[in-house]
Amino acid sequence: MSPPIAPPGWSRWLVPPAALSVHLSIGQAYAWSVFKPPLESALGLSGTQSALPFQLGIVMLGLSAAFGGTLVERNGPRWAMTVALVCFSSGFLIASLGAVTEQYWLIVFGYGFVGGIGLGIGYISPVSTLIKWFPDRPGMATGIAIMGFGGGALIASPWSAQMLESFGSDSSGIALAFLVHGLSYAVFMSLGVLLVRVPRADRPAGTGASGPSALAGVQVSARSAVRTPQFWCLWVILCMNVTAGIGILEKAAPMIKDFFADSSTPVSVSAAAGFVALLSAANMAGRIGWSSTSDLIGRKNIYRVYLGVGALMYASIAWFGDSSKPLFILCALVILSFYGGGFATIPAYLKDLFGTYQVGAIHGRLLTAWSTAGVLGPLIVNWIADRQEEAGKHGSALYGLSFYIMIGLLAIGFVANELVRPVHPRHHIPAPAPKEADDVQREQSV
């Protein structure tokens, strides 16, 4: 299953579309909130229960990325994309069976566990390859691909809402929607499997004879990286940023309806789905826009923006969000753009600190922060909202405490970012000779 090595003259700009075909598909996970109200109605679930497939999917994303990162480096992106295709599509098919038989545990197992493995392997499948093709612009390269994960819901949200409207929002309609998703994404992801290529040697085609080497500079192995304080600072940074963003994203549709339920212009179901699509667009735009900006101003500075300004946006929603729809939507869009930008920038941050030698494996291990955040974010928002509702509160009062917690988490991430320093030389591996560099790159490409 090793990918074909690119022939001479093959354009490196064909690699991002291969990555996009996978990331646009698995990015459907961000449209899960569209399925929450129908599932709650059809199966009698609470908000916390209906979040479980999404939460487990994110947990499995991080765990499969961590344990599969080394396999991805060893077997190459084509193998990884194939595994992602099989798991992600199968997860939808199992969930479809669970919906039609009204066995919720099958939905959790299919979408969350099996599909979550596809999420993790698919997410990291192109990252190392892209950085090796674009050592001169790593933030932009990973941003192009990873924006697909953020933009997946831009397609999936209205598409899912339309299917539920056409098929019905009962258990049979939900099952049919899951079935169509699984089959459609299998076809689309196969394009990436067929198109992906790896560079021939340590100097990617297209960068020119004087272009930077993918193996130049500091190089740290995955085993050594996890023993450094830099790795754990980045872990905290990613976890805090993701928790703050995913808390809004997972409950986006019901949240905006709750915020303005008592206003003169309540939010309709279709408008709430449109809000989810807008958040997806911001998530996607942030991944390419902010990550490309990081190539210009540096990774630490861009994370100062994500974490510091993000806390201000949360404060604005907590204080004034229920008085103005435009303000609520604008602040949520900014938060989600930072959320997406954080994901797209972290591989380049890793490359800056640890080099490209085993950046895919290091990235996989770091994504355990996403697993933790995937539980924390939805749990904080849903659990507090459920408790507030039991106490007789409604509207924006369901979320105030959650937002103040998010502000505190972003402040912790800001401090962790300030503590990041260059990796101590004792963790560096010796720079390989030119022939050894070719062998290392060839070994990582098959």
N, C-alpha and C positions, 0 to 999 in steps of 0.2 A: 504494500500500500504506500510505498515511498513515492513522493511527488516527483514528476519529471523536472530535471534541472533545466533552467532556462537556457535556450540556445543563444549564441552570440547575436547581439542586436535586439534581443527581446526587450520590450519596454517595461520598466518597473511600474509604470502607471496602470498596468493591467492587474496588479496585485490588490490594490484597494477595492476594485469592484468585486473581486472574488471574496474578500473579507466582508464586504457589505451584504452580499447575498445571504451570508450566514447571520450576521448581526441584525439585519432588518427582520429576519424571521424570529430569532430568539428574543428580540426586543418586544415581542407580543406580551411578554410578562408584565410590562408596564401598563397594559390595558386591562389587567385583572379586575380593577375596580368596576368595570362595566358589567362584569358577571356577578358581582357581590349582591346587589339588590334582588335579581331574579333567583339566585340560589337561596338567599335568605327567605324569600317568599315561598319558593317551591318546596324547600326541604325543612323549613322552620328553624333556620339557624340564626344565631346572634352575629353581630358585627365581628366579634373576636373569632368566632368559629369560621365564618366565611373568609377570613383572612388567612386561615391555616394553609391552604394549598400554596398561596403566594409566599408565605413565610418559609415553609419547608423548601420551596423551590430555590429561594435565595440562600438558605442554609446549605442545600446540596450544591448550589453553584460554587460557594466558597470552598466546601470540602472537596468536591471533585476537582476543582482547579488546583487546590493545594496538593492532593495526592496524585493527580494526573499530570501536573506540570512537567515533571521529569520525563514521563512517557511521551508527552507532546514534543518536547525537545528531541527525544530520541527517535521517534517514529515519523515526525514531520507533520506539516499542516494538513495534508490530504487525509491521513489516517484520522487526525483529530476531527476534521470536518465531517467525515463519514460517521464516526461515533456520535457526534452531536446530532446529525441528521436522524439516525436511527432512534436515539433516546428521546429527542424532543418530539418527533412525530408520534412515536409509540406512546408517549405520555398523554398526548391528546386523545388517542384512540382508547386507551384504558379509561381516561376520564369520561369519554363519551359513553362507555359501557356503564360506568358508575352512575352517570346522570340518568340514563334510560331505565336502570334498575333501581334508582333512588338509593344507592349504596354510597353514601358520602365518603366513606373510607377509601373507596376505589378512586374517587376524584382526587383525594389528598395523595394517595399513593401514586397515581398516574401522573397528574400534573406536577405535584410537588416533588416526589422522590425520583421517579424515572425521568420526567421532563427536566427536573433540576440538574441531573447529571448532564443532560444535553446542554443546558444553559452554561454550566461551568466549563466543560470541554470546548464547546463552541466559542465561548467568550475569549478564552486565551489562545485558541487555535491559530489566529493570524498574527498575534502581537509580536512575537519574537521575529517572525519572518519579515514583517513590515519594518521593524527597527533595523534589520540587517540590509534591507533594500534602501532605506532612507536614513543612514547614519548622520547625514547633514541636516535633516529636518525631522527629528523623531517625534516632536510634539504634533506637528501637522499630520504626519503619516498615521500615527495611532489615532489621532482625532478624526481623520476621514473615515476610518473603519469603525471606530467605537461609536461615532455619531449614529451609525445604523442601529445600534442597540437602543439608543435613546429615541431614535425616530421610528422604531418599530410600531409603537403605539399610535403614532400619527396615522398609520394605515390601519392598524388592527382595531383601534377604538371605534371609529365610525363604521368600519366593516362589521365588527362584532355587533354593534348596536342595530345595524340594519338587518343582520341575520336574525337576531332575537325578535325584531319587529315582524319579520317575514315568517319565521318558523314558529314563533310563539315563545313566551318566556317561562313556560312550564318545563318540567323535567325533560320531556321529549324534544322540545325546541332547543334547550340548552345542549342536549346530547348531539343533535344534528349539527349545531354550530361547532361543537368540539370536533366532530368528525371531519367537517369541511376544512377546519384549520389544520388538522393533522395531515391530511392528504395534500393540501395546497402547499404547505411549508416544506414537505418532503421534496416536491418538484423544484421549488425555488432554491432550496439549499443545495441541491445537486449541481447547480450552476457553479457554485464556489468550488465544489469538489473537483469538477472537471477543469476549471480555469487556473487554479493556484499553481504557482511555480516557485522554486527557490533559487537564490543567486548561485552562480557557478563557483565563486571563491570569496575571499574576504573583502573584495572591493566590488560592490554591487554595480551591475550594468546600469548605465545612465548617469552616473555621478562624474564620469570623466576620469582621465588618467590621474588628475591631481586631486580627485575627490577623497574624502576622509575614509579611512579604513574602518570597517565595522568592529575590528578587534583592537583598535588603537586606544591608548589611554588606560585608565584604571580598570582592572578586571578582578571581580570577586566571585567565588563560587557560591552556589545556593546554600550549601552547608555552612559556609563561613558567614554569609549575609545574615542569616537568622540569629547569629550570635552577636551582632552589632547593635548598639543603641539606635543607630540610624534607622534600621529596619523597624524597630518597635515604635519609634517616633512616627514613622510613616504609617504604621499600622493604626496608631491612635488617630492620626490625622484623617485617614480614609474612613475609619469607623465613625468618627464624630460627624464628618461631612455627609456621609451616606445616611446615617440615622436621621439627621435633620431633614434631608430631602425626601427620603422614602416614607417618612411619617405622613407627609402631605400626599405623596403620589399614590400610595396604596389606598387611601380613603378619599381621593380627590372628588369623585362624583357625589357621594353623600355629604361630604364636608361643605361644598359650596351651596348645596341645597339647604343644609342646616343653618348656615350663616345668614341666609336671607329668607328663611321660611316665614318670618313675621313681617317682612317688608311689603311694600305695595306692589313690588314686582318680583314674586318668588321665581326661583330657577326651575325650569322644566327639566324633564328627564333628558330630552334631546340636547338642551343647552348644557346640562351637566356633562354629557358625553363630549360635547364640543370643547368644554373646559379641559377635559382630560387630553383631548387632541392638542389643544394649545400648550399644555404643559409638556407634552411629548415634543412639540416643535421647539420649545425653549430648551428642553433637555438635549435635543439633537443639535441645535445651533450652538449651545454652550460647549459641546464636545469638540467641535471643529474651531469655533471662534476663540474660546478662551485657551484651548491647548496650543493653537497657533500663536496666540499672544505670548504664551509662556516661552516660546522660542526666542522672543525679543526681550522680555523683561526678566526672565528667570523663573524657575519653579517656585522658589520660596516666596517671591513677591506675589505671584498669582494666587498662591494659597492664602496669603494674607488677605487678599481680596475676597476669596471664597468664604473664608471663615469669619472675618471681621464684618464685612458688608452683609453677609448672610445673617448674622446675629441682629443687625439693625433692621433687616427686612422682616424677620420674625417679630421683633418688637413692634414694628409698625402695624402688622396684622393684628397682634394681640391688643393693641391700644385703639386702633382706628378702623380695623378691617371690616367690621359689621356696619359701618356708617357709609361705606363707599365701595360699590362693586369694582370700579376701575382700579382703586387702590389695592383692594384684595387681590385682584387678578394680576396686577403689575408686580406686586411683591412676591406672589407665588411663582410667577414666571422667572423673576430674577433668581429666587432660591433654586428653582429647578435647573436654570442655566448653570449655576455654580455646582450643583449636584452632578450634572453631566460633565461639566468641565473638569471636575475633580477626578472622575473616572478616566477621562482621556489623557489627563496630564500625568497621572501616577506612573505609567510605564516609562515616560521620559524622565521623570524624577528618579526612578530606579536606575535607568540607564546612566544618568549623570553621576550617581553615587556608586553604583556597582559594576558599570560597564555592560557589554552585550553578551559576555561569555555564556551565562546561564540566566539571562534576564527573563525568559519565559517561565522557568521554574521558580525564580524568585517572585515574579508577579503572581503566579499561582498560589504560592504560600501566603502572600500578602492579602489575597482575596478572602482569607478566613475572616478578615475584618468586615467584609461585606456580609458574610454569613451571620456574624454577630449583630451587625446593624439591621439585617433583614428580620431578625427577631425583635430587637429593641424598638426600632421605629414604629412598626405597626402595633406592637404590644403597648407601647406608651400611649399612642393616640387612641386605639380602640378600647383598651382597658379603662383608661380614664374617662372616655366618652360614655362607656357603658355604666360606670359607677355614677357619673354625674346625672345621667338620665334616670337611674334608679332613685337618685336623690331629688328628682322632680325638676331638674334644670333642663333647658332646651336651647336651641339656637347656638350662637357663638359661645355661650357659657360652657358648652360641652368640651371646648378645646383650649380655653385660656391657660390652664395649668400645664397642659402638654407643651404649649408654645414656650412658656418660660423655662421648662426643662430643656427644650431644644436650644435655647439661647445659652444656657449653662454648658451644654455639651459642645457647642461651637467655640465657646471660650476656652475649653480644655484643649480642643484641637488647635486653636491659635497658639497657645503656649507650647504645645508639642512641636509645631512648625518652627518656632523660634529656637528650639533646642537642636535642630538638625545642623550637623557639621560634616565636613568631609570625612570619609572612612579612613581609619588609621591604617598606615602602610603595612602593618603586620597581617592584615586580612587580605592583602593583594596577592594575586598569583603572578608568577614571573611572565613577562611578555614573551609569547612564542616567536621563534624565528619565522621568516617568511614562509618556508616550506611547511613548518608546523602549523602556521596560521591557516594555510590552505587546507591542511588535513583536518584541523579542528572544525573549520566551517563546513567542510564536506561531510564530516561525521555528524554534525548537528543538522544537516540538511536532508539526511536520509533516515 
